Amino acid sequence: MKLLILCWNYATKEKPHIMAYVHNRCKIYQRHKHEVLIFVPSENKSCTYTYDGVKVLKQPFANIKNVVDIFDPDAVILHAPSGWWLKYFFIAKSPKAWVSFMQELQRPIVTWIHGSETLIRAFHDFFSPSWLRANFNRIVSIPVDVVKCMLLRHVLSLSTAVVYVANWTMKMSQKYTNFRHPFTFVVPNPVDTVLFCPMKISPKNVYKALSIRSMEWRYGLDVAVKAFAYSKRTTLTILGRGSMERYLKFLAEKYRAPVKFITNYIRREEMPKFIAQHGVFIAPSRQESQGVAMCEAMAVGLPVIATRVCGIPEFVHNGYNGFLVPPNNPLAIRKAVLRLINDSGLYEEMSKNAVNFVRENLSQDVIYEKEYKILKMACDIY
């Protein structure tokens, strides 16, 4: 099967983390003998490059029809059609013009919705309530996101099938777009369980917590830092970058929290060993559809302490592979951490359950079988 995949950006050697969930899928498709081509709409100078065996075209959006004619894909896949993609709707003058354009592709179109592209962000903790600039962005985001959802509805209505990474994401999309596609599926992002395999966690590492998150308000890392305030038994490592980096470091100093910040990129091949140097994964998000890094940590064997919000409870089952706590509650996170490290039997049981859950529900083979059936069905329907 030949697959043309459209996404707003793609990984490069300099920035391998960009759209990693799309690249991981491409490698799975290639392993199963499918031919894959990436198309990235770009206003800048056109370029072509190959990243990790995947060919990427960065060209003006108007060139896509020519790309389709030359590549002749069996299906076109849209990943996260949102954000600045909206300008192409306006270039098309009207939604009707966009409808005609999608029909001109004359291919089945499968649209993947990953989370924020279907939300009105002001209602989902994307912005700090105490920062002036964030409040301004919240106000501006409301009309922008309403228009975004209206346009997204047109894309979904013309898609042959729609795939969501979580049931929560599907419900939010149906709420804000006021549209239910007849061929709707829920398929989480896959985890490479060969690379992220179970590893022995040293007893001394059980006391070391880890959080891999962008340092943005919606991921709640400020709550995690406060949870480790004045801690003498446990430590927290935060891997990531973002606009809140200085504020998080200020909090850590203010509360004398033993938090280590790592902003350097860690190669994917080295990530499992890095994760295994810790014992507990902290996911204090205020808004999250799935949390791929969280699921990868589970595959290595780390129990998770996560907030009971959005799509997280679909992956972390309270008392089974981790603990779910209320959002914005540092004390609840602290208590859950102490409960885990003080009960070695409970820790071992949750660690095994975390590995089994990912292997049985999120492994690449399991997810590929679901996605291939959807793509084949879309081609048959079209």
N, C-alpha and C positions, 0 to 999 in steps of 0.2 A: 504494500500500500504506500502511495506517495502522499506525504502530508506537508502542507504549507502552513506554518505557524506564525501568526501575527502577535507581537507583543510590543509594549512601549519602550523596552530596552532589552539588552542582552549582555551576558557575561563577556568579559575580555580577560586577557592575561593580567592586566593591571587591576581589574575589578572583577574577580571571579565569583563574588557573592551576589552580583546583580541577577535577579530573576533565576536564582539557583533552582527553584522548584520547577521551572520550565526546562532548564538544561538537563536536570535529572531525568525528566520524562523523555527528552530527546534521546538520551543515551539508552534508555530502556527500549524505545522504539527501534533504534538502530540495532540493538542487540537481537531484536526479533525480526531483523531483515527488512524493516521499513525504511524508505528514503525520506529524509527530513530536510526542509529548507526553512530558514528563519527570515522573516521580513520585518524590519523595524522602520516605521515611518520616521523620517528625519527631514528637518528643514535645512540642515547643514549640507556640506558637500557630500555627495554620494560616495559610498565606499563598500567594499566587499572584503570579508575576512573569514578565516576559519578558526573556530575555538574548540579545542578538544574534539576534533573530528566533525564538528557541526558547522555547516556553511551558513553565513549570516550576510544578508543584504540590508544595507542602510540606504534608503532611497526616499524621495518624496512620495507621499501617499498616492498621488495620482498615477504612479507607475505600477501600481499593484495589478492592474488589469493585464498589462504586458507580461508581468512576472507569471501570472496565472496561465496565460496563453502559452508561454515558453515551457514552464515547469510541468504544466498539465497535472495538477494534483488530483488525487481521488477525493480529498476532503480539505477544507480550510478550517483551521482552528484559531479562535480568538481567545487570548489569555488576558484577563483583566482589562476589558475595553472601557477605559474611564479617563479621568483627569484631563490632561492636555489634548487627548484624542478628540475632545469636543470641538476643537477648532475646525476639524475636518467636516463636522456636521454643518458648521456655519459657512465654510467654503462651498459646500454643496447647495447653499442657498436655503434649503428647506429639508425637513425630514423626508419628504417625498422623493427628493433628489437622491438622498442616501438610500432609500428603499430601492430605487431603480438601480443604483450602483451595486448594491449587494446582489440583486437579482441578475445583473449582468455577469457576475462571476460564474454563474451556471455550475455551481458546485455545492454539495452539502456543507453547511456551516455549523460547527459545534463550538459553542461559546462557554468558556470556563469563567466562573465568578469566584474570586478568592476571598472577598471580604469588603474592604473599605470602598470599593468602586460602586457598591450598591447602597451605601449608607448616607444619611444626612448627618455629617460628622458632628455638628453642634449638639446632637442628642446622644452622642456615644463616647463622651470623655476623651475626645481627641485633643482638647485644649485645656490648659490650666485655668481654673476659675479665678486665680489670684494675680495673674499676669496681664497687664494692660494690653500688650501686643496680642496675646492669646485671645483675649476677649474681643478685640477688633476682628481677628481672624474668624472667630466663632460667628460673629454677626454677618460678616461677608460670606461665610461658607453656606449659609442657609439658602439664599436665592441661587447661588451657583450649584449647590447639590440638588436642589429641586429641579433645575433645568437638566442637570446631569442624569437624574433618574428618569425624567421624561424621555430623553434621548436614548437612554439605555433600554427603555421599554421597546423602542422601535427596533433596536438591534436584536433583542431577545425574541420579538415577534417574528422576525425573519430568519432566525436560527432554526436549523433542523432539529437540534437538541441542545439542552442547556445542562451544564454540570456544575454543581456546587461542592465545595470542600467540606461543608458541614451542614447539618440540618438547620442549625441556627442561621447560617448564611442564606439558605434557601428561604426561610421564613421572612427574614429582613428584606430580601430582594422582592418577594411577592408583596410585602407590605408597602414598600416605598415606590415600586414601579406599578403597583396595582395590576400585576399581570402574572398569570400562571401558565407556563408553557405545558402543552400536553405531553411532551417527552422531556421530563425533568429527572435528573439523577443526582445522587449524593455520592461522591467519590473523594476521599481525603487525599492529600498529597502523600506520595510514597516515601518510604524510608529504605535506604540501602542497608539491609540487615546483614549483608556480607561484610561491608566495611564497618558498620556500627553493630558489632557483635558483642555478646556478653563478655565482660571482662571482670577479673577478680578485683574487688574493691578492698584495699588495705584497711584494717580497723582504724588506723590513724587518720585515714582520709574521710571516714564517715562524718567527722566533725567539720569538714570543709564543704560549705554550700556553694553552688554555682548558679549563675543566671546569665544566659546568653540572649541579649536583647538590645535593640536600638535604644539609645538613651533619649527617649521621647516620653511625653507625659502619659500617653495611653498605655504604656507598658509597665507603669507603676513601680519603677525601680527606686523611687524615693521612699516608697513604703517598705521595700526590702531593706534599704539602708537603715531605716528607723528600727526595723525588727531586730537588727544586730547591735543596737545601741548598747555601749558599755559591756559587750559580751566578752567573757574571758575564756569560755570553753569552745566557742564556735567562731568560724570566720566565713566571710562571703567574698567570692570572686565575681566580678562583673566583666563580661567580655562584650564589647560593642562600642559604638560611637553614636554621637547625636548632639542635639542642641542643648540638652540638660547636663552635659558632662561637668561643667564648672559648678553647677548647683548641687549635683550629687556629691562631688568631692567636698563642697562646703558642708553639706549635711553630715558626711562621714566624719569630718573633723569636729563639727559642732557636738555630735553625739558620741564621739570617741568610738566609733564603730570600726571594727577590724575588717575593713573592706579594701580589697585589692582591685584596681581598675586596669584592665588590659584593652588597649585601643588598637594594637597591632593586629593585622590579619593573620590568622592561623590557617595553614593549608588544610584542605579538607581531609587529606590522607592522614594528617596528624591529629585531627580532631577527636577520634575515639580515645586515644591515649590521654589526651588533655582532659577529656570529660572524666575518665576513670581516675584521675588524680583528686577527684572530689567524691562526696558521698550522697549529696542530696541536691536535687534541682529545684530552684525557686522560680515560679512563674507568677509574679504578682500583678498581672495585667489588669487594666481597667477595661480593655477592649481587645479581643483576640478571636480569630476564627478557628485556628487549629493550633499553631505553635509548632513548626517543624523541628526547631532546635530542641524543644521540650521532648518531642517524640523520639528524636535521635538519642537523647540522653537516657530515655527509658529503655531503648534498645541495648544500650551499653550496660544497663542494670541499675540506674539511679531511680529511686522512688521520687515522686514529684510532690511538692507542696504548691498548689495553685489556687487561684481565686475562682469562685463559683460564678463565672460570668461567661456570656456569649457561648462560643462553641467548645470551650475547655472541658465542661463536664461530659462531653461525648468521648473524650480521650482519657481523662483522669477520673477513675471511679473511686469515690471516697471510701477509704478503708481497704481497698483492693490493691491498687498500684500507686497509691498516694493519698494525700489528704486535700480536701477542698475547704477553703476558708473564705469568709466574706471579703469583699474588696475593701481597700483602704483601711486595713486592720493589721497594723504591725504586731500587736500582741498575739493575735491568732496565729500568725506565721511563726512567731517565736515559740509558742507553746507546741505547735506541730513539729518543729525542728527538734525540740527537746524530747518530745515523746518518741520520735524515731530513734534518736541516738541513745536513749536510755533503755531501749527494748531491742536487743540484738535479734531476738527471734522474730519480732514484728518486722524489723528492717529486712532480714533475709527473705521473709515471705513476700513482702512488697516488691523487693528487688526482682525476684523470680517472676512475679505476676506482671511486672512492668515489661520484662523481656518477652514473656509469652503473649501479652496483649499486642505488642507491636508486630511480632512475628506472624501472629494469626490474622491481624486486621490491616496492617499497614505495609507489609513487605512488598517489594517491587513486583514479585510474581503475582501476588494477590491483586494488587492495584492494576497491573497491566491487563490481566484477564478481564476485569471490569471495563477498563477503558477501551480495549479492543472490541468488545461486544457493542459498546456504544457507538464507536466509529463505524463498525460494520453495519449496524442497524441504521445509522444516519445515511450511509451510502445506499442501502436497500430502500429506505423510505424515499430518498430523493429520486 
